[in-house]
């Protein structure tokens, strides 16, 4: 019984890191797991023979190079939701779909495809309550839903700078929801805005430790990493109510910090003023969120053991 985890080759994202983290956990628990690198631009069922990204070698630096090695009745193939067409290449192995997100699934509104995919899948692995809700509404059987979430890197969870070191800076991810953030930046000129882009992990941590806030008005296709990374470093968080952010279980912050569309920009700016002027008290309101984030690694390890046990 071997586990093969599909992953776009040479891509460094939160999702591809998570795939390598699972590989590490399975191997740590005495089962064999390896990566199966794919080319997302093609339809070739054969794995790519490419190098593991340097950042991920601490998790797993092995990969399969022959399709027939993986497609055996005793094996388990883990397929991320963004590349589900690959599930149908495997005719013998046990296929599990890993719902790292909902919005990145190419057939999100195609009920016929979802039924076909479900018939091909042994289990559906769910990363968020948002994904669980989506699958239940698509009539996926409850006994096929298996929790397998994720956790942020250890570097983000080591320490939190105190208030006196922090600046009136708001961080944002320009790759998600920038059209909404841009309008806010134009209206909110009394604050420094800093995009989290082209930074090393160490630079991300330093900026999150020095800023007071992080704002994310993107789609939240899954339980996103950057809001959790920022919160773990002590930032106060503002989000919208899209995707996983609509679920308190995924983003457990007070409604005061979540905003509906269409956005009331004046109300958001007022909330920014309040937080900047009283950061220490608002910091306390994110304590439960930080506790949840700090516990996620332990839960992920437990989830991985549970996933392995399904095939023993």
TIBA-663466 format. One record per residue: residue number from 1; chain; x, y, z of N, C-alpha, C in turn. Coordinates in steps of 0.1 Angstrom, whole numbers, plus 5000, padded with zeros to 4 digits. Each point is the difference from the previous one (the first is absolute). Layout:
<rs>
{r NUM "A" {X Y Z} {X Y Z} {X Y Z}} ...
</rs>
This chain:
<rs>
{r 1 "A" {5008 4988 5000} {4992 5012 5000} {5009 5012 5000}} {r 2 "A" {5000 5008 4989} {5008 5012 4999} {4990 5012 4997}} {r 3 "A" {5004 5011 5004} {4993 5013 4998} {5007 5008 4990}} {r 4 "A" {4993 5005 4990} {5005 5009 4989} {4992 5013 5000}} {r 5 "A" {5007 5011 5002} {4993 5013 5002} {5003 5009 4988}} {r 6 "A" {4989 5002 4992} {5002 5008 4988} {5002 5015 5004}} {r 7 "A" {5009 5006 4992} {5004 5014 5002} {5006 5006 4988}} {r 8 "A" {4996 5012 4996} {5006 5007 4989} {5015 5001 5002}} {r 9 "A" {5008 4995 4991} {5015 5001 5001} {5005 5013 5001}} {r 10 "A" {5010 5003 5009} {5008 5012 5001} {4992 5012 5003}} {r 11 "A" {4988 4998 5006} {4992 5012 5004} {5001 5001 5015}} {r 12 "A" {5002 5012 5005} {5001 5003 5014} {4989 5009 5005}} {r 13 "A" {4990 4993 5005} {4988 5007 5005} {4996 4994 5013}} {r 14 "A" {4989 5005 5007} {4995 4994 5012} {4995 4986 4998}} {r 15 "A" {4993 4998 4989} {4995 4987 4997} {5010 4990 4997}} {r 16 "A" {5011 5004 4992} {5010 4990 4997} {5009 4997 5013}} {r 17 "A" {5001 5010 5009} {5007 4997 5013} {4992 4990 5008}} {r 18 "A" {4987 5002 5000} {4991 4991 5007} {5001 4985 4995}} {r 19 "A" {5001 4999 4987} {5002 4986 4994} {5012 4994 5005}} {r 20 "A" {5011 5007 5001} {5013 4995 5005} {4999 4997 5015}} {r 21 "A" {4993 5008 5007} {4998 4998 5015} {4993 4987 5002}} {r 22 "A" {4990 4996 4992} {4993 4988 5002} {5010 4988 4997}} {r 23 "A" {5008 5002 4989} {5010 4989 4997} {5009 4998 5012}} {r 24 "A" {5004 5010 5006} {5009 4999 5012} {4993 4992 5012}} {r 25 "A" {4987 5004 5002} {4993 4994 5011} {4997 4985 4998}} {r 26 "A" {4997 4996 4988} {4998 4986 4997} {5013 4992 5001}} {r 27 "A" {5011 5005 4995} {5012 4993 5002} {5004 5000 5015}} {r 28 "A" {4997 5010 5007} {5004 5000 5015} {4992 4990 5007}} {r 29 "A" {4988 4996 4995} {4992 4990 5007} {5003 4986 4994}} {r 30 "A" {5011 4998 4993} {5004 4986 4997} {4994 4995 4987}} {r 31 "A" {4993 5008 4992} {4995 4996 4987} {5008 5007 4989}} {r 32 "A" {5001 4995 4989} {5007 5006 4989} {4992 5010 4992}} {r 33 "A" {5005 5012 4999} {4993 5010 4992} {5010 5008 4992}} {r 34 "A" {4996 5004 4988} {5009 5007 4991} {4992 5010 4992}} {r 35 "A" {5006 5009 4994} {4993 5010 4991} {4999 4995 4986}} {r 36 "A" {4989 5004 4994} {4997 4997 4986} {4999 5014 4993}} {r 37 "A" {5011 5005 4994} {4999 5013 4994} {4994 5000 4986}} {r 38 "A" {4991 5010 4998} {4992 5000 4988} {5003 5014 4993}} {r 39 "A" {4997 5000 4987} {5000 5012 4992} {4986 5005 4998}} {r 40 "A" {4996 5010 5007} {4986 5005 4999} {4996 5005 4986}} {r 41 "A" {5010 5003 4992} {4996 5005 4986} {4997 4989 4990}} {r 42 "A" {5004 4988 5004} {4998 4989 4990} {4990 4989 5005}} {r 43 "A" {4998 4990 4992} {4991 4989 5003} {5008 4987 5000}} {r 44 "A" {5013 5000 5003} {5008 4988 5000} {4999 4994 5014}} {r 45 "A" {4995 4987 5000} {4999 4994 5013} {5013 4996 5007}} {r 46 "A" {5011 5001 4992} {5013 4996 5006} {5004 5011 5010}} {r 47 "A" {5007 4996 5011} {5005 5010 5009} {5012 5008 4994}} {r 48 "A" {5002 5012 5005} {5011 5008 4996} {5013 4996 5008}} {r 49 "A" {5011 4999 4994} {5012 4997 5007} {5008 5014 5002}} {r 50 "A" {4995 5007 5011} {5006 5013 5003} {5005 5001 5014}} {r 51 "A" {5008 5009 5003} {5005 5002 5013} {4990 5004 5010}} {r 52 "A" {5000 4996 5012} {4992 5005 5011} {5004 5014 5003}} {r 53 "A" {4991 5010 5001} {5004 5013 5004} {5008 5000 5013}} {r 54 "A" {5010 5008 5001} {5009 5000 5011} {4993 5002 5013}} {r 55 "A" {4989 5009 5000} {4993 5002 5013} {4993 4988 5005}} {r 56 "A" {4997 4990 4991} {4992 4989 5005} {5009 4987 5002}} {r 57 "A" {5013 5001 4998} {5008 4988 5002} {5000 4995 5015}} {r 58 "A" {4997 5009 5009} {5000 4996 5014} {4988 4991 5003}} {r 59 "A" {4990 5000 4991} {4989 4992 5002} {5001 4987 4992}} {r 60 "A" {5004 5001 4988} {5000 4988 4991} {5008 5003 4987}} {r 61 "A" {5010 4993 4997} {5008 5003 4988} {5000 4988 4990}} {r 62 "A" {4990 4991 5001} {4999 4989 4991} {4988 5002 4991}} {r 63 "A" {5001 4994 4988} {4988 5001 4991} {5000 4988 4991}} {r 64 "A" {4989 4996 4995} {4998 4988 4991} {5003 5005 4986}} {r 65 "A" {5006 4991 4992} {5003 5004 4986} {4993 4991 4990}} {r 66 "A" {4993 4990 5005} {4992 4991 4990} {4986 4999 5005}} {r 67 "A" {4991 5001 4991} {4986 5000 5003} {4996 4986 5005}} {r 68 "A" {5005 4989 4995} {4996 4987 5004} {5004 4997 5014}} {r 69 "A" {5010 5007 5006} {5003 4998 5014} {4989 5004 5009}} {r 70 "A" {4992 5010 4996} {4990 5005 5008} {4986 4993 4998}} {r 71 "A" {4997 4997 4988} {4987 4995 4997} {4999 4985 5003}} {r 72 "A" {4999 4996 5013} {4999 4987 5004} {4988 4999 5010}} {r 73 "A" {4994 4989 5001} {4988 4999 5009} {5002 5003 5014}} {r 74 "A" {5012 4997 5005} {5003 5002 5014} {5004 5015 5004}} {r 75 "A" {5002 5008 4990} {5005 5014 5002} {4989 5010 5001}} {r 76 "A" {5004 5012 5006} {4990 5011 5002} {5006 5012 4993}} {r 77 "A" {4992 5006 4992} {5003 5012 4992} {4993 5012 5006}} {r 78 "A" {5007 5010 5005} {4994 5012 5005} {5000 5011 4989}} {r 79 "A" {4988 5005 4996} {4999 5009 4989} {4994 5013 5005}} {r 80 "A" {5007 5011 4999} {4995 5013 5004} {4988 5004 4992}} {r 81 "A" {4991 5008 5006} {4987 5004 4993} {5002 5008 4987}} {r 82 "A" {5012 5007 4999} {5002 5008 4988} {5004 4992 4988}} {r 83 "A" {5003 4987 5002} {5005 4992 4988} {4992 4987 5000}} {r 84 "A" {4987 5000 5002} {4993 4987 5001} {4999 4992 4987}} {r 85 "A" {5002 5006 4989} {5000 4992 4988} {5010 4989 5000}} {r 86 "A" {5011 5002 5008} {5010 4990 5001} {4995 4987 5007}} {r 87 "A" {4989 5002 5008} {4995 4988 5007} {4996 4989 4991}} {r 88 "A" {4996 5003 4988} {4995 4991 4990} {5011 4992 4993}} {r 89 "A" {5012 5004 5001} {5011 4993 4994} {5003 4987 5008}} {r 90 "A" {4996 5000 5013} {5003 4988 5008} {4989 4990 5000}} {r 91 "A" {5003 4988 4995} {4989 4990 4998} {5000 4989 5010}} {r 92 "A" {5010 4999 5008} {5001 4990 5010} {5001 5005 5014}} {r 93 "A" {5008 5010 5002} {5003 5006 5014} {4988 5006 5006}} {r 94 "A" {5000 5002 5013} {4990 5007 5008} {5002 5015 4999}} {r 95 "A" {4991 5007 4995} {5001 5015 4998} {4993 5007 5011}} {r 96 "A" {5007 5010 5006} {4994 5009 5010} {5001 5014 4995}} {r 97 "A" {4990 5008 5000} {5000 5014 4996} {5002 5008 5012}} {r 98 "A" {5010 5009 5000} {5003 5008 5011} {4995 5015 4997}} {r 99 "A" {4990 5004 5007} {4994 5013 4998} {5007 5010 5008}} {r 100 "A" {5012 5004 4995} {5008 5011 5006} {4992 5014 4999}} {r 101 "A" {4991 5000 4990} {4992 5012 4998} {4987 4995 4994}} {r 102 "A" {4991 5009 4997} {4988 4998 4992} {5001 5008 4987}} {r 103 "A" {5003 5012 5001} {5000 5009 4989} {5010 4996 4989}} {r 104 "A" {5010 4993 5003} {5010 4997 4990} {4997 4987 4993}} {r 105 "A" {4988 4994 5003} {4995 4988 4994} {4994 5005 4986}} {r 106 "A" {5004 4994 4989} {4996 5005 4987} {4985 4997 4997}} {r 107 "A" {4994 4991 5007} {4986 4996 4997} {4991 5003 5011}} {r 108 "A" {5002 5011 5007} {4993 5003 5013} {4985 5000 4998}} {r 109 "A" {4994 5003 4988} {4986 5000 4998} {4995 4989 4991}} {r 110 "A" {5009 4991 4997} {4996 4989 4991} {4996 4987 5008}} {r 111 "A" {4988 4999 5003} {4995 4989 5008} {5003 4986 4994}} {r 112 "A" {4999 4999 4987} {5002 4987 4993} {5015 4996 5002}} {r 113 "A" {5009 5009 4999} {5014 4997 5001} {5003 4996 5015}} {r 114 "A" {4994 5007 5009} {5002 4997 5014} {4995 4986 5004}} {r 115 "A" {4989 4996 4994} {4995 4986 5002} {5010 4990 4994}} {r 116 "A" {5005 5003 4988} {5010 4991 4994} {5012 4999 5008}} {r 117 "A" {5005 5012 5005} {5012 5000 5009} {4998 4993 5013}} {r 118 "A" {4988 5001 5005} {4997 4993 5013} {5000 4985 4998}} {r 119 "A" {4995 4995 4988} {5000 4986 4997} {5014 4995 4999}} {r 120 "A" {5010 5008 4996} {5014 4996 4998} {5008 5001 5014}} {r 121 "A" {4994 5007 5009} {5008 5004 5012} {4997 4990 5012}} {r 122 "A" {5010 4996 5007} {4998 4991 5012} {4996 5009 5011}} {r 123 "A" {5007 5012 5002} {4997 5009 5010} {5002 5015 4995}} {r 124 "A" {4993 5009 5007} {5002 5014 4998} {5007 5006 5012}} {r 125 "A" {5012 5005 4999} {5007 5006 5011} {4997 5015 5000}} {r 126 "A" {4996 5005 5012} {4995 5014 5001} {5010 5008 5009}} {r 127 "A" {5003 5012 4994} {5009 5009 5007} {4993 5011 5008}} {r 128 "A" {4987 5002 4997} {4993 5011 5007} {4985 4996 5001}} {r 129 "A" {4993 5007 5009} {4986 4999 5002} {4993 5005 4987}} {r 130 "A" {5006 5009 4993} {4995 5005 4988} {4999 4988 4990}} {r 131 "A" {5010 4992 4999} {5001 4989 4991} {4990 4989 5004}} {r 132 "A" {4999 4998 5013} {4990 4990 5005} {4986 5004 4997}} {r 133 "A" {4997 5013 5001} {4987 5005 4997} {4996 4998 4985}} {r 134 "A" {5010 5003 4992} {4998 4999 4986} {4997 4986 4996}} {r 135 "A" {5008 4990 5005} {4998 4986 4996} {4987 4995 5006}} {r 136 "A" {4996 5004 5011} {4987 4995 5006} {4989 5005 4991}} {r 137 "A" {5001 5012 4995} {4989 5006 4992} {5000 4993 4986}} {r 138 "A" {5011 4993 4997} {5001 4993 4987} {4996 4985 5003}} {r 139 "A" {4995 4997 5011} {4995 4987 5004} {5011 4989 5000}} {r 140 "A" {5012 5004 5004} {5011 4991 5002} {4998 4993 5014}} {r 141 "A" {5001 4987 5000} {4997 4992 5012} {5009 5004 5011}} {r 142 "A" {4994 5001 5012} {5007 5005 5012} {5012 4990 5003}} {r 143 "A" {4998 4987 4998} {5010 4991 5004} {5012 5000 4990}} {r 144 "A" {4999 5008 4989} {5012 5002 4991} {5007 5013 5003}} {r 145 "A" {4996 5008 5010} {5006 5012 5003} {5011 4997 5011}} {r 146 "A" {5012 5004 4998} {5011 4997 5009} {5007 5014 5003}} {r 147 "A" {5001 5004 5012} {5007 5012 5003} {5015 4999 4999}} {r 148 "A" {5006 5009 4992} {5014 5001 4998} {5004 5015 4997}} {r 149 "A" {5002 5007 5011} {5002 5015 4998} {5015 5003 4997}} {r 150 "A" {5005 5010 5007} {5014 5004 4997} {5005 5008 5012}} {r 151 "A" {5012 5005 4999} {5006 5009 5010} {5010 5009 4994}} {r 152 "A" {5002 5011 5007} {5010 5010 4994} {5014 4996 5005}} {r 153 "A" {5010 5005 4994} {5014 4997 5003} {5004 5004 5015}} {r 154 "A" {5010 4993 5005} {5004 5002 5014} {5005 5014 5002}} {r 155 "A" {5006 5006 4990} {5007 5013 5001} {4989 5011 5004}} {r 156 "A" {4988 4998 4996} {4990 5010 5003} {4994 4999 5015}} {r 157 "A" {5003 4989 5006} {4994 4997 5013} {5010 5001 5011}} {r 158 "A" {5011 5006 4998} {5011 5000 5010} {4998 5011 5011}} {r 159 "A" {4996 5011 4996} {5000 5012 5009} {4990 5010 4995}} {r 160 "A" {4997 5010 5008} {4991 5011 4997} {5007 5013 5005}} {r 161 "A" {5003 5010 4991} {5005 5012 5005} {4990 5008 5008}} {r 162 "A" {5004 5007 5011} {4990 5008 5008} {4996 5012 4992}} {r 163 "A" {4990 5007 5006} {4993 5011 4993} {5010 5012 4997}} {r 164 "A" {5009 5002 5010} {5009 5012 4998} {5009 4999 4988}} {r 165 "A" {5002 4988 4995} {5009 4998 4988} {4992 5002 4987}} {r 166 "A" {4987 5001 5001} {4992 4999 4988} {4997 5014 4994}} {r 167 "A" {4998 5000 4987} {4998 5012 4992} {4986 5001 4995}} {r 168 "A" {4995 5012 4996} {4987 5001 4994} {5001 4996 4986}} {r 169 "A" {5001 4987 4998} {5002 4994 4986} {4989 4989 4998}} {r 170 "A" {4994 5000 4988} {4991 4990 4997} {5006 4991 4989}} {r 171 "A" {5000 4988 5002} {5005 4990 4990} {4989 4995 4991}} {r 172 "A" {5003 4997 4988} {4989 4993 4991} {5007 4992 4989}} {r 173 "A" {4993 4991 4995} {5004 4991 4989} {4995 5005 4987}} {r 174 "A" {5009 5006 4992} {4995 5006 4987} {4995 4990 4990}} {r 175 "A" {5002 4987 5002} {4995 4990 4991} {4985 4996 5003}} {r 176 "A" {4995 5005 5011} {4986 4996 5003} {4992 5012 5005}} {r 177 "A" {4989 5002 4992} {4991 5011 5003} {5006 5014 4999}} {r 178 "A" {5010 5002 4992} {5007 5013 4999} {4990 5011 4996}} {r 179 "A" {4991 4997 4991} {4990 5010 4995} {4993 5007 5012}} {r 180 "A" {4997 4992 5010} {4993 5006 5012} {5010 5007 5009}} {r 181 "A" {5012 4994 5002} {5010 5006 5008} {5005 5013 4994}} {r 182 "A" {5001 5001 4986} {5004 5012 4994} {4991 5012 5003}} {r 183 "A" {4987 4997 5000} {4990 5011 5003} {5002 5005 5014}} {r 184 "A" {5003 4990 5009} {5002 5004 5014} {5013 5007 5002}} {r 185 "A" {5011 4996 4993} {5012 5008 5001} {4999 5014 4995}} {r 186 "A" {4992 5002 4990} {4998 5014 4994} {4993 5008 5010}} {r 187 "A" {4991 4994 5008} {4992 5008 5009} {5006 5002 5014}} {r 188 "A" {5009 4990 5003} {5006 5000 5014} {5015 5003 4998}} {r 189 "A" {5003 5013 5000} {5013 5005 4997} {5009 5003 5012}} {r 190 "A" {4994 4999 5012} {5007 5003 5012} {5008 4988 5006}} {r 191 "A" {4999 4989 4992} {5007 4988 5005} {5010 4995 4989}} {r 192 "A" {5011 4994 5004} {5009 4994 4990} {4994 4986 4996}} {r 193 "A" {4999 4997 4988} {4996 4987 4994} {5012 4993 4995}} {r 194 "A" {5002 4987 5003} {5011 4993 4995} {4996 4987 4994}} {r 195 "A" {5002 4997 4987} {4997 4988 4993} {5009 4989 5004}} {r 196 "A" {4995 4988 5003} {5008 4988 5003} {5003 4993 4987}} {r 197 "A" {5011 5004 4994} {5004 4995 4986} {5015 5000 4999}} {r 198 "A" {5005 4990 4993} {5014 4998 4998} {5008 5001 5013}} {r 199 "A" {4995 4993 5010} {5007 4999 5013} {5004 4986 5003}} {r 200 "A" {5012 4999 5007} {5003 4987 5006} {4991 4997 5012}} {r 201 "A" {5000 4988 5004} {4992 4997 5012} {5004 5008 5012}} {r 202 "A" {5013 5002 5002} {5005 5008 5011} {4996 5015 4999}} {r 203 "A" {4999 5005 4988} {4995 5014 4997} {4985 5001 5003}} {r 204 "A" {4993 4989 4996} {4986 5000 5003} {4997 5001 5016}} {r 205 "A" {5008 4992 5007} {4998 4999 5014} {5004 5014 5007}} {r 206 "A" {5011 5006 4995} {5004 5013 5006} {4989 5010 4997}} {r 207 "A" {4995 5001 4988} {4990 5010 4997} {4987 4998 5008}} {r 208 "A" {4996 4987 5002} {4988 4997 5008} {5002 5003 5015}} {r 209 "A" {5013 4999 5005} {5002 5003 5014} {5000 5015 5002}} {r 210 "A" {5003 5008 4990} {5001 5015 5002} {4987 5007 4996}} {r 211 "A" {4991 4994 4993} {4988 5006 4996} {4989 4998 5011}} {r 212 "A" {4990 5008 4999} {4988 4999 5009} {4988 4992 4994}} {r 213 "A" {5000 5000 4986} {4988 4994 4994} {5003 4993 4987}} {r 214 "A" {4992 4990 4997} {5000 4994 4987} {4985 5000 4995}} {r 215 "A" {4998 5004 4987} {4987 5000 4994} {4999 4991 4988}} {r 216 "A" {4990 4992 5000} {4998 4991 4988} {4986 5000 4996}} {r 217 "A" {4998 5006 4988} {4986 5001 4994} {5000 4991 4987}} {r 218 "A" {5008 4989 5000} {5000 4991 4989} {4988 4990 5001}} {r 219 "A" {5001 4989 4992} {4989 4990 5000} {5001 4990 5011}} {r 220 "A" {5011 4998 5006} {5002 4990 5011} {4995 4986 4995}} {r 221 "A" {5007 4995 4989} {4995 4988 4994} {5001 4987 5009}} {r 222 "A" {5009 5001 5010} {5002 4990 5010} {5003 5007 5013}} {r 223 "A" {5005 4993 5010} {5004 5006 5013} {5014 5006 4997}} {r 224 "A" {5001 5013 4996} {5012 5006 4994} {5011 5001 5011}} {r 225 "A" {5012 4999 4995} {5012 5000 5009} {5004 5014 5005}} {r 226 "A" {5000 5010 4991} {5005 5013 5004} {4993 5006 5011}} {r 227 "A" {4986 5000 5000} {4994 5006 5012} {5004 4993 5013}} {r 228 "A" {5002 4987 5000} {5004 4993 5012} {5015 5003 5003}} {r 229 "A" {5008 5001 4990} {5014 5004 5003} {5000 5014 5006}} {r 230 "A" {4993 5009 4995} {5000 5014 5005} {4994 5000 5015}} {r 231 "A" {4989 4993 5002} {4994 5000 5013} {5010 4993 5010}} {r 232 "A" {5007 4990 4996} {5009 4993 5009} {5011 5009 5004}} {r 233 "A" {5004 5010 4992} {5010 5010 5002} {4995 5012 5008}} {r 234 "A" {4987 5000 5003} {4995 5011 5008} {4992 5011 4993}} {r 235 "A" {4998 4998 4986} {4992 5010 4993} {4985 4998 5003}} {r 236 "A" {4993 5011 5001} {4986 5000 5000} {4995 4998 4985}} {r 237 "A" {4989 4992 4999} {4996 4996 4986} {4987 5006 4997}} {r 238 "A" {4998 5005 4988} {4987 5003 4994} {4998 4992 4987}} {r 239 "A" {4988 4994 4999} {4997 4993 4988} {4986 5004 4995}} {r 240 "A" {4997 4994 4988} {4986 5001 4996} {4993 4987 5005}} {r 241 "A" {4989 4997 4993} {4992 4987 5004} {4999 4991 4988}} {r 242 "A" {5010 4999 4992} {5000 4991 4989} {5007 4987 5003}} {r 243 "A" {4996 4989 4993} {5006 4988 5002} {5002 4995 5014}} {r 244 "A" {5012 4996 5004} {5002 4995 5013} {4998 5010 5011}} {r 245 "A" {5002 5013 4996} {4999 5011 5010} {4985 5001 5005}} {r 246 "A" {4991 4995 4993} {4986 5000 5004} {4997 4990 5011}} {r 247 "A" {5010 4991 5003} {4998 4989 5010} {5008 5004 5012}} {r 248 "A" {4994 5002 5011} {5007 5003 5013} {5010 4989 5003}} {r 249 "A" {4996 4987 4997} {5009 4989 5003} {5014 5001 4993}} {r 250 "A" {4999 5006 4988} {5013 5002 4992} {5007 5013 5003}} {r 251 "A" {4993 5010 5002} {5006 5013 5004} {4993 5005 5013}} {r 252 "A" {5004 4996 5011} {4992 5003 5013} {5004 5013 5006}} {r 253 "A" {4995 5011 4993} {5002 5013 5005} {4986 5007 5001}} {r 254 "A" {4999 5010 5008} {4987 5007 5003} {4995 5006 4987}} {r 255 "A" {4987 5001 4999} {4993 5006 4989} {5005 5015 4998}} {r 256 "A" {5004 5006 5010} {5005 5014 4999} {5011 5001 4990}} {r 257 "A" {5008 4989 4998} {5011 5000 4991} {4997 4994 4986}} {r 258 "A" {4988 4997 4997} {4996 4994 4987} {4989 5009 4994}} {r 259 "A" {5002 5002 4987} {4991 5010 4993} {4994 4994 4988}} {r 260 "A" {4987 5003 4998} {4992 4995 4989} {5002 5009 4987}} {r 261 "A" {4998 4995 4989} {4999 5008 4988} {4985 5004 4998}} {r 262 "A" {4998 5012 4994} {5009 5009 4995} {5007 5007 5012}} {r 263 "A" {5013 5003 5000} {5007 5005 5011} {4997 5014 5004}} {r 264 "A" {4998 5002 5012} {4998 5014 5006} {5014 5004 5003}} {r 265 "A" {5007 5007 4991} {5014 5004 5002} {5002 5009 5012}} {r 266 "A" {4990 5009 5002} {5001 5009 5012} {5000 4993 5013}} {r 267 "A" {4992 4989 5001} {4999 4992 5012} {5013 4992 5002}} {r 268 "A" {5006 4996 4989} {5013 4992 5001} {5011 5010 5004}} {r 269 "A" {5000 5011 4994} {5010 5010 5004} {4999 5004 5015}} {r 270 "A" {4988 5001 5005} {4998 5003 5014} {5005 4989 5009}} {r 271 "A" {4997 4988 4995} {5005 4988 5008} {5016 5000 5000}} {r 272 "A" {5006 5003 4989} {5014 5001 4999} {5005 5010 5010}} {r 273 "A" {4994 5012 5001} {5004 5010 5010} {4999 4995 5014}} {r 274 "A" {4989 4994 5003} {4998 4995 5013} {5011 4989 5004}} {r 275 "A" {5003 4991 4991} {5010 4990 5003} {5014 5006 5002}} {r 276 "A" {5003 5009 4991} {5013 5007 5000} {5002 5007 5013}} {r 277 "A" {4990 5007 5005} {5001 5008 5012} {4998 4991 5013}} {r 278 "A" {4996 4988 4999} {4998 4991 5012} {5004 4986 4996}} {r 279 "A" {5012 4999 4994} {5005 4987 4996} {5000 4989 5011}} {r 280 "A" {5005 5004 5011} {5002 4990 5011} {4987 4993 5004}} {r 281 "A" {4990 5008 5001} {4987 4994 5004} {4994 4991 4988}} {r 282 "A" {5002 5005 4988} {4995 4992 4989} {5008 4987 4998}} {r 283 "A" {5013 5001 5003} {5009 4988 4999} {4994 4989 5009}} {r 284 "A" {4995 5003 5011} {4994 4990 5009} {4988 4993 4994}} {r 285 "A" {4993 5007 4991} {4988 4994 4994} {5003 4989 4990}} {r 286 "A" {5013 4998 4997} {5004 4990 4990} {5007 4988 5007}} {r 287 "A" {4999 5000 5014} {5007 4989 5007} {4995 4986 4997}} {r 288 "A" {4987 4999 4998} {4994 4987 4997} {5005 4995 4986}} {r 289 "A" {5000 5010 4991} {5005 4997 4986} {5014 4995 5001}} {r 290 "A" {5009 5007 5007} {5014 4996 5001} {5001 4986 5007}} {r 291 "A" {4992 4997 5010} {5000 4987 5006} {4997 4989 4990}} {r 292 "A" {4990 5003 4992} {4996 4990 4990} {5012 4998 4990}} {r 293 "A" {5006 5011 4996} {5011 4999 4990} {5012 4992 5006}} {r 294 "A" {5002 5002 5013} {5012 4993 5006} {4997 4985 5002}} {r 295 "A" {4987 4996 5000} {4997 4986 5002} {4999 4992 4987}} {r 296 "A" {5000 5007 4989} {4997 4994 4987} {5011 4989 4996}} {r 297 "A" {5012 5002 5004} {5010 4990 4996} {4997 4986 5007}} {r 298 "A" {4996 5001 5013} {4997 4988 5007} {4988 4993 4994}} {r 299 "A" {4990 5008 4996} {4988 4994 4994} {5003 4994 4986}} {r 300 "A" {5009 5007 4993} {5004 4994 4987} {5007 4987 5001}} {r 301 "A" {5008 4999 5010} {5007 4987 5003} {4990 4989 5003}} {r 302 "A" {4990 5004 5008} {4990 4990 5004} {4991 4997 4988}} {r 303 "A" {4997 5010 4992} {4992 4997 4987} {5007 4991 4991}} {r 304 "A" {5013 5002 4998} {5008 4992 4992} {5000 4985 5004}} {r 305 "A" {5002 4998 5013} {4999 4986 5006} {4987 4994 4997}} {r 306 "A" {4989 5008 5002} {4987 4995 4997} {4998 4996 4985}} {r 307 "A" {5005 5008 4992} {5000 4997 4985} {5007 4987 4997}} {r 308 "A" {5012 4999 5005} {5007 4987 4998} {4992 4988 5005}} {r 309 "A" {4994 5001 5011} {4993 4989 5006} {4988 4995 4992}} {r 310 "A" {4995 5009 4992} {4989 4996 4991} {5003 4989 4990}} {r 311 "A" {5013 4998 4998} {5004 4990 4990} {5008 4988 5006}} {r 312 "A" {5000 5000 5013} {5007 4988 5007} {4990 4989 5002}} 
</rs>
